[in-house]
Amino acid sequence: MYKRELDNLLNDNKLLKSLLLYGEEFYTSFYIKKILPLITAKDNILSYYFDEYDFNGAKNFISQPSLFGDINLLYIKYDKKIPKKELDVLVELCYKNINSYFYLEFVGEDKYAKDMSKSFAKKKSADFVRFFKPNLGESIALLSQRSKELGLEIDTGAIRELLSIENDDLSLCFNELEKLSLLNKKIISHDIREHIYGVGEIVLDDFIVKLLKKEDIKKELETILEATSSDEVRIVNAISNYISMLLEFHLYIKANGTFDTKEILGYSLPPFLAKERASLSIKITPYQYELLLQELLKSEFLLKNEKNIEKNSFLYATLIKLQSFL
């Protein structure tokens, strides 16, 4: 099932008997929060989070009949592979019991989710949805919609600035929108820079500039890792976002002979920052951009999926390799 098909079901207040959600964790959490309110207060919900999961307890819960037509909803959030025979039983029980439903939010490795998805057969009134990281347009649309729900007026430039500061982490952006709504004013880019502080703030930008200028970045990296609780993936994402932004500058300058941050980014930058980024963008060739972004994508994948690597050392080695491309 595609995401849009799930949207259509939820808009019609319909529930599949069994559903597996996996992939981009923001989306799995986002949709579970949309699904649970469809279950009324009188209905029964049994939730298991990670190691709380108990197959016998889950099976007994969805096996029980309902005397008054109430729904029995089994919700599991898990990061390990559930044996196929257990999933088959849970899906089959929900298929046969008119009042039982089973929703699994899987936040482990995708390769396990692909195997588990085979238990969620459409002939059993079941399905699965794999979510992917939203692109910029989808992120802006989600944040714009959330802003409307909060009664917050915010322009697109400010939303892009917020995404940049929070390294495209929509969960953090949603939280920040709630804080910004307390200002009771229209939010522009200046307000984002004044009130929001994230891993993408100026100290990290300075670090990335040093990285791309092939300067010694070891001490700065140690400081940033401490400040960000050693979140290597977010640092890799921040570098990817910055290099992608430089590529936008590069292509615009090649096409127009000059730069205009309003045209390139959708909002204006302070003149000194705009000049710095334009100058740096032209010094990197298209081939180097390709090498840098491919290496960052590979590193992000390994940091997320490899369990037996020392992440700090791996990140440092990756950054040294990036400098070797320049």
C-alpha positions, 0 to 999 in steps of 0.5 A, spaced: 500 500 500 502 507 498 502 512 503 496 516 499 492 509 499 493 509 507 491 517 507 484 515 503 482 510 508 484 514 514 480 520 511 474 515 510 475 513 518 476 506 515 481 501 519 484 495 515 484 489 520 492 488 520 497 493 518 504 494 518 508 500 518 515 501 517 521 505 514 521 513 516 520 513 523 517 520 523 511 517 518 510 511 522 509 515 529 505 520 525 500 515 522 499 511 529 497 518 532 492 519 526 490 512 527 489 511 535 484 517 535 479 513 530 478 508 536 473 510 541 474 511 548 469 505 549 474 500 545 479 496 548 487 498 546 493 493 548 499 496 547 506 493 547 513 497 546 519 494 544 521 488 549 514 488 553 511 484 547 508 478 549 506 473 544 501 469 548 498 476 551 497 479 544 494 472 542 489 472 548 487 479 547 485 479 540 482 472 541 477 475 546 470 476 543 466 482 544 459 482 548 457 489 546 461 490 539 467 494 542 473 494 538 480 490 540 486 494 538 493 490 539 498 496 537 505 494 538 512 498 537 518 494 536 525 494 533 526 486 532 524 481 527 517 478 530 517 470 528 513 469 522 509 464 525 507 469 530 505 474 525 501 469 521 497 467 528 495 474 530 493 476 522 489 470 522 485 471 528 484 479 527 481 476 520 476 471 523 474 476 529 470 481 526 472 486 532 479 485 533 485 489 529 492 489 529 497 495 528 505 494 528 509 500 528 516 497 526 522 501 527 528 496 526 532 494 520 528 494 513 530 488 511 526 485 517 520 489 515 520 486 508 520 479 511 515 480 516 510 484 511 509 477 507 504 475 513 500 482 512 496 479 506 491 483 503 486 476 502 487 477 510 484 484 510 491 486 511 497 490 508 503 494 509 506 501 508 513 503 507 515 510 508 521 514 505 524 520 508 520 526 505 523 530 500 523 538 501 516 539 498 513 534 502 516 536 509 514 544 507 507 541 506 507 537 513 509 543 517 505 548 513 499 543 515 501 543 522 502 550 522 495 551 520 492 546 525 496 550 531 493 557 528 500 559 526 502 564 520 509 562 518 512 563 511 515 558 507 522 561 508 521 560 515 519 553 514 526 552 510 530 555 515 527 551 521 528 545 517 535 547 516 537 548 523 534 542 525 537 538 519 530 536 516 528 532 523 520 533 522 519 531 529 523 536 532 520 541 527 513 539 529 515 541 537 518 547 535 512 550 531 508 549 538 513 553 541 513 558 536 505 559 536 506 562 543 509 568 540 502 570 537 505 573 531 507 571 524 513 567 523 519 569 518 526 567 517 529 572 522 524 569 528 527 562 526 534 564 527 532 568 533 528 563 537 530 556 535 537 553 536 539 546 533 545 542 531 545 546 524 546 553 527 552 557 525 557 553 529 556 547 525 556 551 519 563 554 521 565 546 522 562 544 515 566 550 511 573 548 515 571 541 512 570 543 505 576 548 505 580 541 508 582 544 514 584 540 521 577 539 524 579 534 529 578 538 535 571 542 532 568 535 531 570 533 538 566 539 541 560 538 536 559 530 538 559 532 545 554 538 544 550 533 540 550 527 544 554 523 539 549 523 534 553 522 528 547 521 523 545 528 524 552 531 523 552 527 516 545 529 514 547 536 516 553 536 512 549 533 506 544 538 507 549 544 506 553 541 500 546 540 497 545 547 498 552 549 495 550 545 489 544 549 488 548 555 488 553 552 483 548 551 478 544 557 479 551 561 478 553 557 472 546 558 469 546 566 471 553 568 472 551 571 479 547 569 485 541 571 488 539 567 495 532 569 494 531 565 488 536 559 490 533 558 497 526 561 497 529 566 502 535 571 503 541 570 507 545 576 510 550 578 505 556 575 508 554 568 508 551 569 501 558 571 499 561 565 503 557 560 500 557 562 493 564 563 493 565 556 496 560 553 491 564 555 485 570 551 488 567 545 488 566 541 481 560 537 479 564 531 479 566 532 486 559 534 488 557 527 486 563 524 490 561 527 496 554 526 496 554 519 494 559 518 500 555 521 505 549 517 503 553 511 504 555 513 511 548 515 513 546 508 511 552 504 515 551 508 521 544 507 521 544 499 519 551 497 522 551 495 529 558 493 530 562 499 528 565 505 533 561 511 530 565 516 532 571 513 529 567 511 523 565 518 522 572 521 523 574 517 517 568 519 513 570 526 513 577 525 512 575 521 506 571 527 504 576 532 504 580 527 500 575 528 494 577 536 494 
